């Protein structure tokens, strides 16, 4: 029985909010059938000391949890004792996979009698929700527009242009589910399409505008993090959409190909830190962000044109690498001959990242 308890169902990096000091720090999480363990990385290697655990029995899950501005990828766990834990994933896919696996584990812990307890508040529910004719679109719009609890507006990039005071299609769907305006993502998509049909929401940028133009009889609102929307021009007090073009906007405007948490060695101090890496194409760039902050302003990045990427062996410490490293190393040499040393969490992720980068060099 104990061996079963120690079975690893899933593991990987998540960014956790502290309890006493509300800062965000990356931790290595290990999901077992009855608990979620987390560890710290020191000097590029996971420590053997367990930093904490979250017991899953009677644990409630909210995903997506959208109370944090600029952090749309957070999962909230509430233990049976009422303690809240906030965990951020690197992508919507990772967030939904973690939430689904944790929810499945909590369901199994309820036992054959099906004792009722907290459930996963997410898009996986199959309960039939209200039909559109029962929904007051004006009230939905007013809730979405609320300065305090409404959808968060920000700056977004689309094909070299930086748009202000707008939001993505997937953010709208996330908000509608989180606010219980809709029970599933399918319902939320239908509701968002109705808001657009009434001109309460307007497409912004090439992708959403093109989707509206070619929609035909199908739902034309896009549950997509790169399709941008704004409130109609009749709603003035929260600002209007403006587009500006800059070199930084251009290099950040490419299509996101891959996102994930990797460890990067610093150029000066040679220390290892967890970074959120984002690979884009057209133009091909690799940017990295400080996950303790946000994914809006990268702390570094470089064009992939003419870059060389190579795998490094895990036997011994390669030249230029410092610290007690975990392994799964690879190196990128830019056109300007800058060397980046990177560790992936697993061998398979290392292979996947190398292959994805090579396709865009």
C-alpha positions, -999 to +999 in steps of 0.1 A: +000+000+000+028+024+009+044+018-026+012+028-042+011+060-021+045+069-034+036+064-070+044+095-091+015+106-112+030+138-126+059+160-119+073+193-132+079+230-124+051+252-111+054+287-096+040+289-061+029+319-041+043+321-006+019+320+024+035+346+047+053+367+021+032+367-010+060+364-035+061+338-063+089+312-065+094+283-089+092+249-072+095+213-085+061+196-078+055+158-076+019+146-077+012+113-058-021+096-053-027+113-020-006+145-019+013+171-039+050+175-028+072+204-037+110+208-037+135+236-043+162+237-069+196+247-056+226+254-079+209+238-108+199+206-090+168+196-072+174+193-035+165+161-016+147+180+011+110+181+007+099+218+012+063+212+017+032+190+009-004+195+001-028+167+012-053+160-015-081+144+005-112+166+004-091+193-015-110+217-036-096+230-070-104+261-089-090+263-125-087+287-141-083+311-111-082+346-124-079+369-094-043+377-102-037+403-129-012+392-155-013+356-141-040+338-161-025+303-156-030+299-119-046+269-101-060+274-066-061+245-042-080+247-009-073+220+016-100+205+039-086+228+066-093+259+045-056+266+035-053+281+000-023+273-023-018+292-055+002+275-083+010+289-118+017+267-148+037+277-179+009+273-204-029+268-206-023+232-216+000+225-186-025+243-163-054+222-175-034+189-174-022+196-138-058+205-127-072+174-144-047+151-128-051+166-093-088+165-096-087+128-107-065+120-076-089+138-052-119+120-068-103+086-061-096+096-025-133+100-018-137+063-019-165+040-033-192+056-012-188+089-031-186+111-001-193+146-012-166+172-009-150+201-028-149+196-066-128+209-095-142+242-106-131+241-142-142+234-177-142+197-174-177+195-159-204+179-180-234+194-163-259+210-186-258+248-182-283+276-189-293+282-225-284+315-242-320+327-242-319+326-204-289+349-202-290+387-200-261+398-222-262+433-208-256+420-173-228+398-186-212+428-202-215+449-171-198+422-150-171+418-175-166+455-176-164+460-139-131+477-129-125+455-099-139+420-107-141+423-145-118+410-172-083+424-170-071+446-199-035+450-210-010+454-238-009+427-264+012+421-295-002+411-329+019+410-361+044+437-350+018+460-335+014+466-298-023+470-288-033+486-255-065+481-234-075+447-249-076+410-240-073+377-257-101+354-267-090+326-244-089+352-215-125+360-222-134+323-221-114+318-189-132+347-173-167+336-183-160+301-168-143+315-137-172+339-131-197+311-136-214+329-165-208+296-183-201+261-170-179+248-199-156+263-224-180+254-252-208+274-234-184+303-228-174+303-265-211+305-275-217+333-250-186+352-262-198+349-298-232+363-288-214+393-272-195+399-304-226+396-325-242+423-305-211+445-310-203+445-273-169+429-280-149+439-311-120+420-328-086+437-326-057+427-348-054+405-378-063+371-364-096+379-348-106+403-376-099+376-402-118+350-382-149+373-381-146+379-419-144+342-428-167+328-401-198+322-423-225+305-402-201+291-376-192+306-343-165+332-351-152+341-316-118+324-310-108+307-278-072+316-286-045+334-267-033+352-298-067+364-310-073+399-295-106+416-286-117+448-269-148+465-256-168+485-281-160+522-287-191+531-268-174+521-236-149+549-231-141+551-194-117+521-194-097+534-224-096+528-261-075+505-282-043+520-297-016+503-318+020+512-317+049+495-335+084+491-322+114+467-326+106+450-293+070+446-305+081+431-337+104+405-321+076+395-297+049+393-324+057+359-338+035+329-333+042+311-300+055+276-308+065+263-274+065+274-238+080+258-207+101+261-176+138+255-180+169+262-160+194+288-174+229+295-163+237+332-157+264+348-179+281+367-150+275+349-118+271+315-134+242+307-111+212+286-122+177+300-122+143+287-134+131+308-164+099+306-185+111+301-221+089+311-250+098+301-286+083+321-314+083+319-352+080+346-379+102+361-367+120+333-349+131+343-314+137+326-281+128+348-251+130+340-214+111+355-185+114+357-147+085+335-135+084+353-102+071+383-121+051+380-153+053+369-189+049+404-204+084+417-203+112+393-211+145+395-191+164+384-222+161+368-256+178+365-290+170+358-327+173+321-337+186+328-371+221+311-376+220+298-340+237+265-332+220+242-307+237+211-293+231+185-267+257+182-239+265+149-222+256+143-186+288+125-178+309+150-159+306+188-161+311+202-196+334+232-200+317+265-192+291+249-169+292+256-131+273+242-102+260+208-090+238+204-120+209+179-125+216+170-161+197+171-194+219+199-206+220+217-240+238+247-254+228+275-278+254+296-295+239+327-311+251+345-343+270+369-320+288+340-304+270+343-270+268+309-253+236+299-234+237+268-211+202+254-204+189+224-184+156+207-192+137+190-164+137+157-183+156+140-211+125+140-233+119+177-228+155+183-237+151+164-270+118+182-277+133+217-271+164+210-292+142+198-321+118+227-319+147+253-318+165+236-347+134+239-369+137+277-365+174+284-368 
